[in-house]
């Protein structure tokens, strides 16, 4: 069998692990795929020492993307603009491209679809979603006979670790985040994680896969976890819930919902038991019903496992299946204002007569029915938490009620609003 060439762009934590595994597992990987050799590597910083990497291997990303000896280009550098140029050039040259770059795949979804439609190159993206969990293979191949009705996932390990710490240790968000950064579970700039953007990138990729059309992440409603408090996490635990940052894609009739936000989930559900930095994805097919996929969503070795899996498939000459049905093209993206769910409202108020009545009136003005009310006993005139849960209501209804509540003189801090999925 002809030996095939591999080029790697990026030798960070994941790239370094991939290169090491390509060497140490060479015999096993060749048995499962095809004979190969690493013909070149490219890094942004050529001055940094790279122990164990032969100097002759170093080249530029541009050269690797069109190198005649490279059959499989592995892009692990991160970023969007420069990697887009390298990936596009490699695909147009007919190469197989393996990437863990979720931002690139999500933000350039439309352009990538256009390039792939015109060239013989193939794109492999298992490592872009949920690390070592083979969710792309499961949806792309294992469930290809199904119409996927719903995806619900914990797709960001940092957020899940923070929420677990807040529940387990009674921490506020800022303290939990500082601790996570010190332990290496959160980036120095955690905005993409705690703001929900990372999970939205991954949901865009999964939604594009199951709907058979490119879904840019900019079209996904995204709300992060930064405003959650220790009180919210404790209240949830005491009332049979956990708070999870969920990424949800749901098909209902001729419409699809795409949303990322903190969610109150019943502790009787399996996905609520996913703790610390672990990820989980629940996929419901029309033939299979719900299935849960669970594992480590990040880290050098789990992500390298997904990259190596894609490399083996590329060495075999196996392209992705990729759905191509009209269902996804015909579905209307439901605006978030029309999404119906139950709601949790945590209000810090000054205890005085008429407060509960004022909140109830604001909700009733939008035809929202109250399901439960919680208020601990306190001294008159003190600040007190007030929690309402509602029966199902559209997001727009709740937003209009919140506009009224925010203007009330009894409100001590901004409201916390969490959607509730039973």
N, C-alpha and C positions, 0 to 999 in steps of 0.2 A: 504494500500500500504506500502511496506517495506521502512523503513527509510534508507536513503543512507548517507554515510560519505564523508565529504569534508576535504581535507588537503590543506593548503596554505603555499607556500614557498615565503617569502618576504613580509614585512610589511612596505614598503616605502609609498610614496604618493598614488600610485595606490592600492597597497596591503591593506593599512590601510582603504582606501575608500571601497574596496570590502568587507572586513570583517565587516565594519560598516553597509553596505547595506544588507549584508546577515542577520544581526540581525534586523535592523529596518524594512526591507521589507519582513520579513520571511513569514508572512501569505500570501501575494500576490504572492511571488515567489513559495511557495509550491503549491498554487492553479494552477499555470501555469506549474509547473514541477512535483515535487514529494517531500514528506517529507524528510528533511535532517537535519544533524547536523554537525557542525565543530568539527572534532575529534582531530585536531592538527594543530599547526602553527610552522614554522621554520624560523629563521632569522640568518644572519651571525654574528651579534653583539648581544650576549645575555646579555651584560652588560648595554645596553641602556634601559631606562625606556619605557615601553609600557603600558600607562594608559588604563584601561578597559579590558586588556587581562589577563585571569586567568593564573597564573603561571603553573597550571597543564596541560595547553594546549601545552606548549613549548616542542619541541623535535628537532631532527636533520632532515635535508633534506633527508639524506639517509634512515632514519627510516620511514619517511612519504612516500617515493617513493614505498616502499614495504609493508606498513602497511596493515594488512588484513582488517581493518575497513575502509580504504579509498577507495571509489569508484571513486571519482573525485579528481585528483591532480591539483592544480592551481599553476603554476610556474610564479612568478612575481619578481624574484630576479635580473634578468639581467645577462649579461656575456654570455659566450658560453661554455667553457670547463666543468666547474662543472655542470651547468644546463643540459648539454647534457647527462651526466651520470645519473642524477636524472630522466630526461624525458625518457630516454631509459629504465631504470629499471622499471618505472611505466608502460610504454607501453607493455613491455615484460611480466609484471605481469597481463596484461589484463585490465588495468585501463583506464578510460577516462582522457586525459590530456588537460588542458586549459592553454594557454600561450599567453602573450603579447610580447614575446621575438622575435622581428623581426630578430635580428642578428643570433640567434640560428637557426631559421627556414630557413633563407636564406643561411647561411654558411654551415649548415649541411643538406642541401636539399637531397643530394644523400643518405646519411646514414639514414636519417629519412624515406625515401621511402623504403629502404631495410628492416628496422625494421617493418614498418607498413604492408609490404607485408607478413610478417611471423607470425604476432601475432594478437590477437583479440582486442588489445587496439585501441583507437581512439584519434585523435589529432584535437583540435579545436583552430583556430588561428584568429578569427575575430578581436581581439584587437591588432594584430600585424601590421595591415595596416589601416591607416586613422582614428584611434581613434574611435569616436562614430558613424562614418558613417558605416552602415552595408554592406560594399562593398563585403565582402567575401560571405555573404548569397546571395546577389544579383547575383553575378557571378556563385556561386556554385549551387544555386537552381533556382532563378528566371529566369536566362538566360541559363539554362542547355540544352534547345532545340536548342540554337543558336551555330553556329560557331562564336566565337569572332574574329573580323577582326582587331580591333585596340583598344588599351587602351592608354589614354593620361591623365596624372594626375599631380596635384600639391599635392605632398605627404609629403612635409616637411614644417611645419608651421613656423619654425624659418626663413628659407630662404624667405618665402612669406612675413613674417613680415618685414624683412630687406628691401626687394625690395619695399614694400609699403612705408616704412619710407623714403627711398631714393627718391621716386617720390613725396611724399606728402610734405616733409620738405627740399628737395634739398640737402640731406646729402651725403657725400662720404661713401664708404663701412665701413671703420674703425670707423668712428664716429657713423654710424648707429648701428654697432655691439656693440660698447661700451655702447650705450644707451640701446639696447635690453638686454644686460647682466645685467645692473643696474635694469631694470624693471622685470627681471626674464623670459624673452622670449628667452634667449639664454644661453647655458651652459658656464661655465667658460672656458672649452676647447670645442670650437664650431666646431672642425675639421670635425667630422662625418657629421654634418649638412651642413655647408657651402661648404664642399668638395664634397657633393653629395652622400656620402656613405650611409647615412640613406635612402634617396629616392631609391637608387639602391637596398638595402635590400628589401624594400617594393615592388618594381617592380618585383624583382625575385620571390617573393611569388605569386603575381598576375599572372605572366607569367607561373609559374609552374601549377597554378590552371587551366588556360584556355587552356594550351597546353597538359595537361595530362602527363607531364614528369618533373622530378626535374630540376630546372634551378638555378645553383649556381650564386650568385651575382658577382663572379669574372669574369663571362663571359659577363658582361654588360659594355658597354662603359660609363664611368662616368667622368663628368667635372663639377666642382662647380662654385660658383658665386663670389669667392674672388677677381677676377681681374676686375670686372665690376666697372665703374666709374659713378659719378653723371652725367657726360656729356652723357653717353650712355642711362641712364634712361630718361633724359630730351629730348634727340633726339628722342627716341622712342615715348614719349608722343606727341611731336610736329608733328610727322609724322604718327599718327594713330595707334601706337603699344603700347604694354606693354611688359616688359621683365618678364618672369616667368621661374622658374626652373621646367622643365617638365620631367616627366618619361614617356617614350613612348615605347610601344610594338606594332608592326604592322606586320601583315601577308600579304605578297604579293606573290601570286603564291605558289611556293615551298620553299619560304624563309621567315624568320622572322627577323625583326630588334628589338634590345633591346638597349635602350640608355637613358641616363640621362644627360641633359645639359641645360644651359640657352638658352631661345628661345624667339625670337620676335614674338608676337602673335597679330593679328589684334584686336583692341578694339571692333569691331563688334561681336566678338565671346564671348559667355557666360563665358567661362573659364577665359578670360582675366579680368573679373569683380570680381574675387575672391581675396579678399584683407586681409591684416593683417595676423593673425595666422590661418586662415581658410584653409581647404583642399577641393579639388574637384577632382572627377575622372569621365572622360567621357569614356563610353564603347560603342563600336559600334558592334552590332550583325548583322548577315546576314539577320535575320528576323525582328528585331526590329528597325534597324537603330541606330543612336546615342542616348544615354541617359546620363544625367549628374547627379551625386550624389554629394551633397555638405553638409558641416557641419564642426564642430570642430574636428580637427585631433589629438589633444593632450589634456592633462589636466587630473586631477584625475577623475572627474565625467564622462566625455565622454568615457574615456578608461575603467573605471569601468563598465559603461553601456554595453560595448562590452563583457567584461569578464563575467558579470552576464548573458548576453544572451547565451553565450556558456555554462555556468554552467547549465542553465535551459534545454538547448537542451541535454546536457549530462545526466542530471537527468531523462529526458524522455526516455533515451536510444537511442536517435537519433544520428547516426554517420553522418559525412559529406558525401555529395553525391560523390564528387571527380570524375572528368571526367577521362575516361580511353579509349581514342581513339588513333588511329594510326597517326592521322594528325600531332600531336606535335612531335612524334618520327621521322617522315619523313622529317620534315622541316629543312632546312639548316640555321644556324645562319649567317646572312649576316655580313661580316666584316665592321667596321665603315668606312673604306676607300671607300667602294662601295655604301654607303648611299648617296642618291642624295637629295639635298635641295637647297634653296636659301641661300645666305650668306650676313652678314653684317660685314664690316671691318672698324674699327676706328683706324686711324693712327695719331699720333702726330708727325708732321714733321716740319722741318725748311723751311720756305717759300722761295723757290728759283726756277729759271727756270728749267724745265724738271722733276719736282717731279711727277706731275700727269702723265706725259708721261711714267716715269719709272715704276710706279705702274701699269698702263694700259698694259705696255709691259710684266710685270711679269704675269699678269692675262691672257693675250692673249697667252702667251707661253704654258699655260695649257688648252687652248681652253675654257676659261671662259669669258662669255660675261657680260659687265657692264650694270646694269639696271638703276642706278642713281648715281649721284655724288653730294656731299655737301661739300662746303668750305666757311666759313664766310670771309668777307673782313677783311684784316689785313695789318699791315706794312710789307714792304719787309724785309725778313730776320728774322722775328719773328716766334715763335712757333705757329702753327695753327693746329686745328683738321681737318682732312680730312676723309670723310666717303664715302665708296663705298658700294652699294648693288649690288648683282649679280643676273643673271638669274640662273636657276637650274644647279648645277654642283656637281660632286662627291666629297666627303670629301677629298679623296686622291689628287685630282686636286688642291683643295684649299690649302691643306697642302704644296704641292710642290711650289706653288706660294708664300706662306708665307715664305718659306725657303729663297727664293731670296730676298723678301722685307726686311726681318730681317737683311740682310747683307748690306743694302743700307746706305750710309753716311748721308742721309737726315732724317733718322728716329730718333726721340728724345726719345721715350719710347717704350716698347714692344707693339705690335699690340693687339687690342681687337677683337676677332672673336666671333660672335654670329650667330647661325643658325636661319633661318627665316622660319616659318611655316605659309603660307597663309591659 
